[in-house]
Amino acid sequence: MRFTDRLTAVLLGREPTPDGFTGTLEDEERVLADSRTRAGEVVLATDRGLWVGDRRIAWHLVSKATWANGALVVVEAVESARHGTVVVLADAPPLRLPLPEPGKVPETVHRRVTGVIHSRQHHDLPSGGAWFVQRRTPEGILLHVRPDPGTDPDEVRVLAEGVGEKLQRPDPA
């Protein structure tokens, strides 16, 4: 890293980004930990999300992250429907990131992913089940509904719509 880049980072009160980082941090975004994949791609954990290359996955959209056998496996959630503050999620395919020198990335990812969870509970449904997880997001607390594999998506959609309507109604008390 060039001296001027390091000096600028220190003067702005933030950790410098590693050489080869191709993303663009937001003005107030802080670097918490970094590593590189076996292929040399930068993996960067910030207070806003996990950067892989030039793409950031917001912490509230990480369904699952595990560290085992020298690799971080991240499952990103994708919004499939929204009903007010109720969001139905679907899991994208797992992203496997082999990190030969992980540094603090695994523990930072674990702390950040669990830190955005306000509450969680599982509900059984006739066709399977779904997780209801309240997460802190930049928009405030949202209720994420993540169906179990094999659960009827229409059943989950109808349930999420009903919960969304109840949450939008004023309290009669």
Buried (B, 14 or more C-beta within 10 A) or exposed (E): EEEEEEEEBEEEEBBBBBEEBEBEBEEEBBBBBBBBBEEEBBBBBBBBBBBBBEEBBBBBBBBEBBBEEEBBBBBBBEEBBEBBBBBBBBBBEBBEBBBEEBBEBBBBBBBBBEEBBEEEEEEEBEBBBBBBBBBBBEEEEBBBBBBBEEBEEEBBBEBBBEBBEEEEEEEEE
